[in-house]
Amino acid sequence: MTERVVTVWADAPLARAQERMAESRYSALPVVDRRFSLVGIISLVDVLRHRGDPEATVGDAMTEQVVTMLPTTNVSIIAHRMRVYGELRLVPVVDRGVLVGVITRSDLLRHRLAGGLLRRTARRFGGAGLIGPLPEAMMPRGAGRVGGRPLASLRVADVMTDGGLVAIPPTLALDEAAEVLLSYRFTAVPVVDDRDRLLGILSEADLMHGSLDGGRRTRARTVDNVMTRDVEGVHPDDPLTDAEQLLSERGFRVVPVVDSDDVLVGVLSRSDLL
């Protein structure tokens, strides 16, 4: 488990949770009281759903019914819970009511992988060479461009991430795909063919279902065996309000942005919206 946990108080302004998630690049945070007792979970989608209220606090938006585990819980049990609850990617670890750590899907994937980073088979869009450290272009660039423009006037292209995009081929081994997600701290990555046309999305949840079975490997060996193929994408000229519905109301974490030929030109995440 991860013992150094970024948390937020329930009575903090909702903007504080958004700031902490942006700083740490986490999609969810445990909510605690002054005694470090767990009282809820706040996620990016919770922030999106309540950002219209400037007076909202973390407690107003957080989820109070939280699945927790003990420090002694078997890893295979935690993996099973995460597969059963598809949206669940962070499980607080609680000992006598006090938060002592968290288990994420990344922790579980990292637990089963051995060896160094195997990132050579993923491709970075918009630049030559192998994948290196996270490019600055991967950071959300919407705030500087949109200024004070109202949401209704914005298009997907105004806030999407379109530089330093990372995509993987369908033939990539699952272990290597997991390393891509872990090294870039992604929750999902687009899958494309050799012409950069979108074939699907590979998420942490897909890897959890496709490569873990009670701690044992399944027959699935490559990305095309487990990826999500029926992917809803958006176009650069689509109204941003339509894309926001996919991300906030329907629970999507990342939406691929494609042109008229289904070529991947960007991605839109909850962080981009915020």
Residue pairs with C-beta under 8 A, 6 or more apart in sequence:
1 71
1 93
1 100
1 101
1 102
1 103
1 107
2 101
2 102
2 103
2 104
2 107
3 100
3 101
5 30
5 99
5 101
5 102
6 20
6 24
6 26
6 29
7 29
7 30
7 31
7 32
7 36
7 99
8 16
8 17
8 20
8 29
8 30
8 31
8 32
8 42
8 58
9 31
9 32
9 33
9 34
9 58
10 31
10 32
10 33
10 39
10 40
10 57
10 58
10 59
10 62
11 57
11 58
11 59
12 57
12 58
13 56
13 57
13 58
14 47
14 50
14 51
14 53
14 56
14 57
14 58
14 60
14 61
16 58
17 29
17 42
17 47
17 58
17 61
18 44
18 47
18 51
18 274
20 26
20 29
21 27
21 28
21 29
21 44
21 47
21 271
22 271
22 274
25 185
25 271
27 43
27 44
27 89
27 90
27 187
27 253
27 270
28 41
28 42
28 43
28 44
28 89
28 90
29 41
29 42
29 43
30 38
30 40
30 41
30 90
30 92
30 99
30 102
31 38
31 39
31 40
31 41
31 42
31 58
31 59
31 62
32 38
32 39
32 99
33 39
35 98
36 98
36 99
37 97
37 98
37 99
38 66
38 68
38 92
38 94
38 97
38 98
38 99
39 59
39 62
39 64
40 58
40 59
40 62
40 63
40 64
40 66
41 62
41 63
41 66
41 90
41 92
42 58
42 61
42 62
42 63
43 63
44 270
44 271
44 274
45 247
45 248
45 251
45 270
46 61
46 62
46 63
47 61
47 274
48 244
48 247
48 248
48 270
48 273
48 274
49 61
49 248
49 249
50 56
50 60
50 61
51 274
53 60
66 92
67 81
67 85
67 88
67 91
68 91
68 92
68 93
68 94
69 77
69 78
69 81
69 91
69 92
69 93
69 94
69 103
70 93
70 94
70 95
71 93
71 95
71 100
71 101
73 93
75 108
75 111
75 215
76 214
76 215
78 91
78 103
78 108
79 108
79 208
79 212
79 214
79 215
80 214
81 88
81 91
82 88
82 89
82 91
82 105
82 108
82 205
82 208
83 205
83 208
83 209
83 212
86 205
87 251
89 104
89 105
89 187
89 204
89 205
90 102
90 103
90 104
91 102
91 103
91 104
92 99
92 101
92 102
93 99
93 100
93 101
93 102
93 103
94 100
105 187
105 204
105 205
105 207
105 208
106 181
106 182
106 185
106 204
108 208
108 212
109 178
109 181
109 182
109 204
109 207
109 208
110 182
112 211
112 212
112 215
113 175
113 178
113 179
113 182
117 179
117 183
118 175
118 176
118 179
119 130
119 131
119 176
119 179
119 180
119 183
120 130
120 131
121 168
121 169
121 172
121 176
122 131
122 166
122 167
122 168
122 172
122 176
122 180
122 189
123 131
123 166
123 167
123 168
123 169
123 192
124 130
124 131
124 135
124 164
124 165
124 166
125 163
125 164
125 165
125 166
125 167
125 196
125 264
126 137
126 162
126 163
126 164
126 165
127 135
127 164
131 166
131 180
134 164
134 184
135 163
135 164
136 164
137 161
137 162
137 163
137 164
138 161
138 163
138 164
138 165
138 166
138 184
139 161
140 159
140 161
140 269
140 271
140 272
140 274
141 159
141 161
141 163
142 158
142 159
142 160
142 272
142 273
145 158
145 159
146 154
146 158
146 159
149 158
151 240
151 241
151 244
152 239
152 241
154 239
154 240
154 241
155 236
155 237
155 238
155 239
155 240
156 234
156 235
156 236
156 237
156 238
156 239
156 240
156 243
156 257
156 266
156 268
157 236
157 237
157 257
157 266
158 240
159 240
159 268
159 272
159 273
160 236
160 257
160 266
160 267
160 268
160 272
161 266
161 267
161 268
161 269
161 272
162 257
162 265
162 266
165 190
165 264
165 266
165 267
166 180
166 184
166 186
166 189
167 189
167 190
167 191
167 192
167 196
167 264
168 177
168 180
168 189
168 190
168 191
168 192
168 202
168 223
169 191
169 192
169 193
169 194
169 223
170 191
170 193
170 199
170 200
170 222
170 223
170 224
170 227
171 222
171 223
171 224
172 222
172 223
173 221
173 222
173 223
174 207
174 210
174 211
174 220
174 221
174 222
174 223
174 225
174 226
177 189
177 202
177 207
177 223
178 207
178 211
180 186
180 189
181 187
181 188
181 189
181 202
181 204
181 207
186 254
187 203
187 204
187 253
187 254
188 201
188 202
188 203
188 204
188 253
188 254
189 201
189 202
190 198
190 200
190 201
190 202
190 256
190 264
190 267
191 198
191 199
191 200
191 201
191 202
191 223
191 224
191 227
192 198
192 199
192 264
193 199
195 263
196 263
196 264
197 261
197 262
197 263
197 264
198 231
198 233
198 256
198 258
198 262
198 263
198 264
199 224
199 227
199 229
200 227
200 228
200 229
200 231
201 227
201 228
201 231
201 254
201 256
202 223
202 226
202 227
202 228
203 228
203 253
206 226
206 227
206 228
207 226
209 226
210 218
210 220
210 225
210 226
211 217
211 218
211 220
211 226
212 218
219 225
220 226
231 256
232 246
232 252
232 255
233 255
233 256
233 257
233 258
233 262
234 242
234 243
234 246
234 255
234 256
234 257
234 258
234 268
235 257
235 258
235 259
235 260
236 257
236 259
236 265
236 266
240 273
243 255
243 268
243 273
244 273
246 252
246 255
247 253
247 255
247 268
247 269
247 270
247 273
248 270
248 273
253 269
253 270
254 267
254 268
254 269
255 267
255 268
255 269
256 264
256 266
256 267
256 268
257 264
257 265
257 266
257 267
257 268
258 264
258 265
259 265
